[in-house]
Amino acid sequence: MQKNWGFSAFPLVIGLACLAMAIAGCDRIGKAANTPSKGTKVCFQCTGSNQTACLAPGCKDGWTECPGPCLKLSKGVWEHKHVDGHPDTDLWQRFHQANGTAQFWNQNHVGEVIDTRSGMAVNIGKCTVCGGKARVKCPTCGGTGQVTCSICEGKGVVPETWTAFNNPKQKNPPKSIQLKDGRTLYGKVESRVGSRVYVRTEAGKQEELLADDIVSSGASQQR
């Protein structure tokens, strides 16, 4: 007798349909999460990504210079020097010794610590702070190179009325500047040089004014 190995495909079809609906639902949820609600818009600084590049002093792609005592190309005096067995393109740093001689180490030893012991320069190995890399993860961004957006505070959206030119988060908000000729200039005072005042308008144009021509500088109009 031939065995019947057939089975109903109905449960399988239902299961696949439910899976497709679940995936579509997740996709809609994801899109909804990135869609600004009424009265808000995508953050102009992070463009909705919630993060911006880390601007901590010295941070480059999430790394900063090692604070330890190791050799660094940015520290000390590096010089080209002809040394047998080495290309003339090598850079060397000189360490004076108590006996009047000098010891040199080249760029291949960046990240290592040169110590003076009994008046003599000694290489004591890789820096214990950076492990010989001469750089460490930026303490501000933790090595990611990204930080939470300071404008939207990680929300990805901001109030609809906020702009890059005028928002409550900026340190130098625009002001209404009354001039002697009756004009009112709306902008940010960028600098003062002698008797001249330089103002940046919302259109991006820089206006050069004489300080004596300014009647008053009103309060900021943050929105």
C-alpha positions as CSV (number, residue, x, y, z in Angstrom):
1,M,0.0,0.0,0.0
2,Q,1.3,3.5,-0.9
3,K,1.6,5.7,2.1
4,N,0.1,9.1,2.0
5,W,2.6,11.7,3.1
6,G,0.4,14.7,2.2
7,F,-0.4,17.4,4.7
8,S,-2.5,20.5,4.8
9,A,-0.7,23.7,3.6
10,F,-3.3,25.9,5.3
11,P,-1.4,26.4,8.6
12,L,1.8,27.2,6.8
13,V,0.1,29.8,4.6
14,I,-1.5,31.4,7.7
15,G,1.9,31.4,9.5
16,L,3.7,33.1,6.6
17,A,1.0,35.6,6.2
18,C,1.2,36.5,10.0
19,L,5.0,36.8,9.7
20,A,4.7,39.2,6.7
21,M,2.2,41.3,8.6
22,A,4.4,41.4,11.7
23,I,7.4,42.5,9.6
24,A,5.3,45.2,7.9
25,G,3.9,46.3,11.2
26,C,7.4,46.6,12.7
27,D,8.4,48.6,9.6
28,R,5.4,51.0,10.1
29,I,6.3,51.4,13.7
30,G,9.9,52.2,12.9
31,K,8.8,54.8,10.3
32,A,6.3,56.3,12.7
33,A,9.0,56.6,15.4
34,N,11.0,58.8,12.9
35,T,8.0,60.9,11.8
36,P,7.7,64.2,13.6
37,S,4.5,64.7,15.5
38,K,2.3,67.7,15.1
39,G,4.1,70.9,16.0
40,T,7.6,69.4,15.6
41,K,10.0,68.8,12.7
42,V,13.2,66.8,12.1
43,C,16.1,68.3,14.1
44,F,18.1,70.5,11.8
45,Q,21.4,69.7,13.5
46,C,21.4,65.9,13.6
47,T,18.8,65.5,10.7
48,G,16.9,63.1,12.9
49,S,19.8,60.7,13.7
50,N,19.8,61.8,17.4
51,Q,23.6,62.2,17.4
52,T,26.2,64.6,16.1
53,A,30.0,64.4,15.7
54,C,32.0,64.8,19.0
55,L,33.6,68.2,19.2
56,A,35.5,67.6,22.4
57,P,39.0,69.2,22.2
58,G,41.4,66.8,20.5
59,C,38.8,64.2,19.6
60,K,39.4,62.7,16.1
61,D,37.1,59.8,15.2
62,G,36.6,59.0,18.9
63,W,40.2,59.1,19.9
64,T,42.4,61.7,21.7
65,E,46.1,62.0,22.4
66,C,47.3,59.9,25.2
67,P,47.7,61.9,28.4
68,G,50.6,59.7,29.5
69,P,54.4,60.3,29.2
70,C,54.9,58.3,26.0
71,L,56.5,59.5,22.8
72,K,54.1,61.4,20.6
73,L,54.8,63.1,17.2
74,S,53.1,66.2,18.5
75,K,55.4,66.5,21.5
76,G,59.1,67.3,21.6
77,V,61.5,68.1,18.8
78,W,61.6,65.6,15.9
79,E,64.3,65.8,13.3
80,H,65.6,64.0,10.2
81,K,68.9,62.3,10.8
82,H,71.0,59.9,8.8
83,V,71.3,56.6,10.6
84,D,72.8,53.6,9.0
85,G,70.1,51.0,8.3
86,H,67.3,53.5,8.4
87,P,65.7,55.6,5.6
88,D,66.5,59.3,5.7
89,T,62.8,60.0,5.9
90,D,62.7,58.7,9.5
91,L,62.1,61.2,12.3
92,W,64.2,61.1,15.4
93,Q,63.9,62.6,18.9
94,R,67.0,63.4,20.8
95,F,67.4,62.7,24.6
96,H,70.4,64.2,26.3
97,Q,72.3,62.2,28.8
98,A,74.4,63.1,31.9
99,N,77.7,62.0,30.2
100,G,77.3,64.6,27.5
101,T,76.1,62.1,24.8
102,A,72.6,61.8,23.4
103,Q,70.3,58.9,22.6
104,F,67.8,58.9,19.8
105,W,64.5,57.1,19.1
106,N,62.5,57.3,15.9
107,Q,58.8,57.4,15.1
108,N,58.5,53.7,15.3
109,H,58.8,54.1,19.1
110,V,55.8,56.4,19.4
111,G,53.7,55.1,22.3
112,E,56.7,54.0,24.3
113,V,58.1,55.7,27.3
114,I,61.7,57.0,27.5
115,D,62.8,57.5,31.1
116,T,66.0,59.0,32.5
117,R,67.7,56.6,34.9
118,S,71.0,57.4,36.5
119,G,71.4,60.2,34.0
120,M,70.9,57.8,31.0
121,A,67.9,57.7,28.6
122,V,66.2,54.3,28.8
123,N,63.3,52.9,26.8
124,I,61.1,51.2,29.4
125,G,58.5,49.9,27.0
126,K,54.9,50.6,26.0
127,C,53.0,53.3,27.8
128,T,50.7,51.7,30.4
129,V,48.1,54.4,29.8
130,C,47.5,53.8,26.1
131,G,49.2,50.4,25.6
132,G,51.6,51.8,23.1
133,K,49.0,53.4,20.8
134,A,49.8,57.0,21.8
135,R,46.1,57.7,21.9
136,V,43.1,56.7,24.0
137,K,39.4,56.7,23.6
138,C,37.8,60.1,24.0
139,P,36.3,60.4,27.4
140,T,33.4,62.5,26.1
141,C,32.1,60.1,23.4
142,G,33.7,56.9,24.6
143,G,35.5,56.3,21.4
144,T,32.4,56.4,19.1
145,G,33.1,59.8,17.7
146,Q,29.4,60.6,18.2
147,V,27.5,62.3,21.1
148,T,23.9,63.0,21.8
149,C,22.6,65.9,19.8
150,S,22.7,69.0,21.9
151,I,19.8,70.6,20.1
152,C,17.1,67.9,20.2
153,E,18.7,66.1,23.2
154,G,18.5,62.8,21.4
155,K,14.9,63.0,20.4
156,G,15.5,63.5,16.7
157,V,12.9,66.2,16.5
158,V,12.5,69.9,17.6
159,P,9.6,72.3,17.9
160,E,8.5,73.5,14.4
161,T,9.4,77.1,15.1
162,W,13.1,76.4,15.9
163,T,15.7,77.1,13.3
164,A,19.5,76.9,13.2
165,F,19.6,80.7,13.3
166,N,17.2,81.1,16.2
167,N,16.5,78.5,19.0
168,P,16.8,78.5,22.8
169,K,19.8,76.2,22.8
170,Q,22.3,78.6,21.2
171,K,24.7,80.8,23.1
172,N,24.5,83.8,20.8
173,P,20.8,84.3,20.0
174,P,19.8,87.0,17.4
175,K,18.6,90.4,18.6
176,S,16.7,93.3,17.2
177,I,19.2,96.1,16.6
178,Q,17.8,99.6,16.2
179,L,19.8,102.0,14.0
180,K,19.9,105.8,13.8
181,D,18.5,105.8,10.3
182,G,15.3,104.2,11.5
183,R,16.1,100.7,10.3
184,T,15.8,97.6,12.5
185,L,18.3,94.9,11.9
186,Y,17.7,91.4,13.2
187,G,20.8,89.4,13.6
188,K,23.7,88.1,15.8
189,V,26.6,90.2,16.8
190,E,29.6,88.2,15.8
191,S,32.4,90.5,16.7
192,R,33.5,94.0,17.6
193,V,36.6,95.5,16.1
194,G,37.3,99.0,17.3
195,S,34.4,101.2,16.4
196,R,32.9,98.6,14.1
197,V,30.3,96.0,14.9
198,Y,29.8,92.9,12.6
199,V,26.3,91.4,12.6
200,R,25.2,88.1,10.9
201,T,21.7,88.2,9.5
202,E,19.4,85.2,9.1
203,A,20.1,85.2,5.4
204,G,23.7,84.6,6.2
205,K,24.9,88.1,5.2
206,Q,27.4,89.9,7.3
207,E,26.5,93.5,8.1
208,E,29.3,96.0,9.1
209,L,28.0,98.7,11.4
210,L,29.5,101.7,13.2
211,A,28.9,101.4,17.0
212,D,27.8,105.0,17.0
213,D,25.0,104.2,14.6
214,I,23.4,101.7,16.9
215,V,20.6,103.2,19.0
216,S,19.8,100.1,21.0
217,S,20.2,96.3,20.9
218,G,17.0,94.7,22.0
219,A,16.5,91.4,23.9
220,S,16.8,88.2,22.0
221,Q,13.7,86.8,20.4
222,Q,14.1,83.0,20.9
223,R,11.3,80.8,19.9
